Amino acid sequence: MGRGRKREIRTVKLELEAGRATPAPPVGRDLGPHGVNLAEFCGRYNEATAGQAGRVVPVLVRIFEDRSFSIVLKTPLTSALLREAAGIEKGSGSPNGRPVGTVSREQLRQIAETKMPDLNAACVEGAMKIVEGTARSMGVKVVG
């Protein structure tokens, strides 16, 4: 038997607002049944995301059989970063017919660099194409 290895029983992915997690749903609903200490989770998540207030930061919670857990923060959602860069509330209902905002090539590069750890891309240019596809589907034009 391996020493120090805990058996993982579940991985839960949550999308929570940075610095504002509470034991109320969705946290309590998704983690409570697995016996996770909700107050401890909320404290650790809020502390880790304190600098990103206002953004939705996905987190992977690995739950072990002794009810302990580890958290892995992911990068903010691509759509949220694009909305922030374009200064819009939400994407277009008909993205091909009615663009709702624009982002520059430089803003696209910054978003791609931010998202790079979570994207399946070998280089920043590949990541930019992925982010540009998301922008197109949201009705956000890329200029420059």
N, C-alpha and C positions, 0 to 999 in steps of 0.2 A: 504494500500500500504506500502511495506517495506521501511523503511528509509535507505538511504545509499546503497541500492542494485542497481547495474546497470544490465540491461538485456544484456546478451551476445548474439551477433547476429552471430558470426562466430569464429571458431577455425582454424587456419592455421598452418601447420607444415612445417618448412623450414630446410634445411640442408645447413649451411653456414660455410665458413672457419672462424675460430676464429679470432676476431680482425680485420677482413677485409670486413665487410658488407658495401655495397654502395647502394644508391637508384636505381642503374641500375638493370636489371633483374638478378636474379629471385625476388628480394625483391620488386621492383617497380611493377612488373607484378602481384605478388600475393597479396600484401597489398594495393597498390594504389587504386584499385576499391572500397575498403571498407572505403576510406577516412582517412587512418592512416597517421600521420605525419611521412614521411619516414626518414627525417633527425633525428628526435627524436628517432625513432626505431633504426637506425643504430648507433647512439651515445650510446644508452643504451646497445645494444648488444655488440658493440666493447669494451666498458668499462668492461662489465661483463665477457668477454672471453679473455681479454688481456693476461692473464697468460697461455693460452693454444695455443699460436701461432703455426700455421702449421697443426693443427687438424681440422677436420670437426666436428662442435658441433651442433647437432639438437636443435631446439628451437620451443616451442609451443607458438603461439601468440593468445591470447584470445582478440577478438575485441568486444567492447561494443557499444550499440546504440548511445552513445554520441561521438563516434569516438575515445574514449580513448582506451588504450590497456594495457595488462599485458603480460610479457614474462616469460616463465618457461624454463630454460635451462635443457636439457637432457644430459646424458653421451655420450661421443664420440661413434661412430659406432664400433661395435665389430670387424668387418672386418678391420677397420682402425687400431685399437689397435693391432690386430694380425699381420697385415703387418708391423707395427712399431716394434713389438717385434721380428719378424722373420727377419727383415731387407730386405724385398722384396718390389718390386714396385707394383705387383698385384698378384692375386691368379692364380692357374693353370687352363688351359683350359680343361684339363682332370684330375680332382683331384684324381681319383682312379688309374690312370696309371702313373702319373708323379708328384711326390711331388716337391714343389718349395722351401720349407723352413722347419725349425723346431723351435719349442718353447719348453721350459722346463716346467715341472709340476709347478715350482715356478712362472714362467711368466704367466702360465695359471691361477693360483690362484690370482695373482695380477690383471689380467684383469677381472676375475670374481668378485673380491671385488670392483673394479671400477664400473663395470656394475650392481652391485647388486640392486641399487634403481630402475632400469628400467627393471629388469628381473622378470619373474614370477617364482621365486624360493624361497623356504622356508629357505634354508641354503646355505652356500658358496659351499658345495660339489655339490648341485643341480645346482647352477649357473655354476660351472666348467664343468658339463656335457653339458650344453647348449653351452658354449663357445667352448668346444671341438668338438661338432657337427658342429659348424660354421667353425672351423679350418679344420676339415675333408673335408667339402664341398669346401673349398678353396684350398685344396692340401697342407695344412701345417700339418706336423707330430708333434705329441706330444711325447717327449722323457722323460724318467725318471720315 
